[in-house]
Amino acid sequence: MPKVSTNISIDADTKAKAQVLLADFGMDLSTAVNVFLKQMVYEGAFPFSITREIPNATTLAAMESANNGEDIYGPFDSVSELMEALNA
């Protein structure tokens, strides 16, 4: 099948990091994009799940407390010390 050139815009840092990773796999960016597109066509969808994890209210409250330096425990010197704090 004949090849065609396609231009895409990629963040320079992302491209550089991807190229280093892909070199470890023995492929270049063009090959990786072709693999992705062929798998997408084969599956008729993205070949991976695209989701957005939305934390529940309890997790959001814990994250907010941690960001404010509240309710922070530890560090612990041993597992038994950690378990004691958890069971308090």
N, C-alpha and C positions, 0 to 999 in steps of 0.2 A: 504494500500500500504506500502511495507517495506521502512524503513528509511535508508539512507546512510549518512555517515559522509563526510564532505567536509571541507578542510582547505582553508581559505582565509587570505590574509594579509591586515591589516587595521592599519592606523596610530593610535598610542596609545591614543592620545588626542581625536581624532574623536570618537574612540570606547567608551571611558569613557563618553564623552558628550552624545553620542547616548544612552548609557545604562541608564543614568540618565533620559533622556527624555522618553525613552521607559518604564521605571519603572512607570512613571506617567500615561502611557497608560495601565499599567497592563500586559506588555509583556516583554519577553526577546529578545535579539538580534537574536537568532535562529528563533523565531517566526516571527519577523519583516522581516528577509531575506526570509523566506518562503512565507509570504504575498506578498512581492515584486515580487518574482519569479512566483508565481501563477498568479498574475495580469498581469505580462509580457507575460506569456504563453496565458492567456485569450485574451489579446488585440493583441497579435502578434507583440508587439513593446514595447518600454519603456512606462511605465504608466504615464509618464510626458514628457513635452517638454524639449529637450536639445537644447538650443540656445546660441548664443554668440551675445550680444548686441554690435554693433559697432557704437560709437557716430559719428554724422556728423561733418563736418569741423567747423561749428559754435560752437558746444558744445566742441570739442577738443580745440579750441582757448580759450574759456572761462575757461576750466579746466587748461590750461597752464597758463593763466593770474592769476588765483586763486593760483596755486602752487607757482607762483613768487611773490605773495602778491600784485599784480596789480589789479586795477579796483575793489577793495573791498569796499563795502559800508555798513554802519551800525556799530554797532547795532542801532536799532531804539527804542525809548522810547514809541512809540505808533503806532497804525495802521495808523493814519492820517499822522504821520511823514514819515512812509514807503511809503504811497501812494503819498505823496508830492514828495519824491525822485524818485519814479517810473515815475511820470508824468512830471518830469523836462526836 
